[in-house]
Amino acid sequence: MIRIVKMTFKTELINDFIAVFENAKPKIEAFPGCSKVDLIQDINDPRIIMTHSIWDGPEALEEYRHSELFKSTWAKTKILFDDKPQAWSVEKIR
């Protein structure tokens, strides 16, 4: 399962978020059920940054979302937003 989370940040806080992400990335990738997490940025609007993560399935993602790691990372992230985040759970068709 692929999870995409779109976040819009205040311009002056983008680097703050990148620092939060870089600190959390190895811990998220070590979380049971997660095989990869990457950060991608919109070419036309650098305030829009997305996480692209790969999970074993919805159960693994839910375990992570209820973990202290998620709660502490999300607390540091959400205060940097300039707009409401959006998230999608998707699968490759082929």
FENMOKA-V71121 format. One record per pair of residues at least 12 apart in sequence whose ideal C-beta (glycine too) atoms are under 10 Angstrom apart, sorted by the first residue. I is the first residue (numbers start at 0). GAP is how many residues later the second one is. D is the distance in whole Angstrom. If there is no record, write none. Layout:
i->(I	I)
gap->(GAP	GAP)
d->(D	D)
//
This chain:
i->(0	0	0	0	0	0	0	0	0	0	0	0	0	0	1	1	1	1	1	1	1	1	1	1	2	2	2	2	2	2	2	2	2	2	2	2	2	2	2	2	3	3	3	3	3	3	3	3	3	3	4	4	4	4	4	4	4	4	4	4	4	4	5	5	5	5	5	5	5	5	5	5	5	5	6	6	6	6	6	6	6	6	6	6	6	6	6	6	6	6	7	7	7	7	7	7	7	7	7	7	7	7	8	8	8	8	8	8	8	8	8	8	9	9	9	9	9	9	10	10	10	10	11	11	12	12	12	12	12	12	13	13	13	13	13	13	13	14	15	15	15	15	16	16	16	16	16	16	16	17	17	17	18	19	19	19	19	19	19	19	20	20	20	20	20	20	20	20	21	22	22	23	23	23	23	23	23	23	23	23	24	24	24	24	24	24	26	26	26	26	26	27	27	27	27	27	27	27	28	28	29	30	30	30	30	30	30	30	30	30	31	31	31	31	31	31	32	32	32	32	32	32	32	32	32	32	32	33	33	33	33	33	33	33	33	34	34	34	34	34	35	35	35	35	36	36	36	36	36	37	37	37	37	37	38	38	38	39	46	46	46	47	47	48	49	49	49	49	50	50	50	52	54	56	56	57	60	60)
gap->(32	52	53	54	55	56	57	58	59	60	88	89	90	91	34	50	51	52	53	86	87	88	89	90	31	34	48	49	50	51	52	55	57	58	61	62	84	85	86	87	36	46	47	48	49	82	83	84	85	86	32	44	45	46	47	48	72	80	81	82	83	84	34	36	42	43	44	45	77	78	79	80	81	82	32	40	41	42	43	44	70	71	73	74	75	76	77	78	79	80	34	37	39	40	41	72	73	74	75	76	77	78	37	38	39	40	68	71	72	73	74	76	37	69	70	71	72	73	34	35	36	71	68	70	34	64	66	67	68	69	27	32	33	34	35	66	68	65	60	61	63	64	22	32	59	60	62	63	64	21	23	31	57	52	53	54	55	56	57	60	16	17	18	28	30	52	55	56	17	50	53	13	27	45	46	48	49	50	52	53	12	13	14	26	28	48	40	42	43	45	46	23	25	36	39	41	42	45	24	25	39	22	24	29	30	32	33	36	38	39	23	24	28	31	32	35	21	22	23	24	25	26	27	28	29	30	31	19	20	21	22	26	27	29	30	18	19	20	21	25	16	17	18	19	14	15	16	17	18	12	13	14	15	16	12	13	14	12	34	35	36	34	35	31	35	36	37	38	26	34	36	36	34	32	34	31	26	28)
d->(9	9	7	5	7	5	6	10	8	7	6	7	6	10	9	7	7	6	8	8	7	5	7	7	9	9	7	8	5	8	6	9	10	6	9	10	7	7	5	8	9	6	7	6	8	9	7	5	8	7	10	9	6	5	8	8	10	6	7	5	8	10	10	9	6	8	5	9	9	10	6	5	7	8	10	9	7	6	7	8	7	9	8	6	9	8	9	5	8	9	9	8	5	5	8	10	6	5	4	8	8	9	9	5	8	6	9	5	6	6	9	10	7	10	6	8	5	10	10	8	6	8	9	10	9	10	8	4	9	8	9	7	7	10	7	8	10	10	8	9	9	6	9	7	8	6	10	5	9	7	9	8	9	10	7	10	10	5	6	8	9	10	6	8	8	8	10	8	9	8	9	9	10	7	9	8	5	10	8	9	6	9	8	9	10	10	10	6	10	10	8	9	7	7	10	7	8	8	9	10	9	10	9	8	10	8	5	7	7	9	10	8	7	7	8	10	10	5	4	7	10	7	2	7	9	6	7	6	7	6	8	7	8	10	7	8	5	7	8	10	8	7	5	9	6	7	4	8	9	9	7	5	7	9	6	8	10	6	10	6	8	10	9	10	9	9	9	10	10	10	9	10	8	10	10	7	10	7)
//
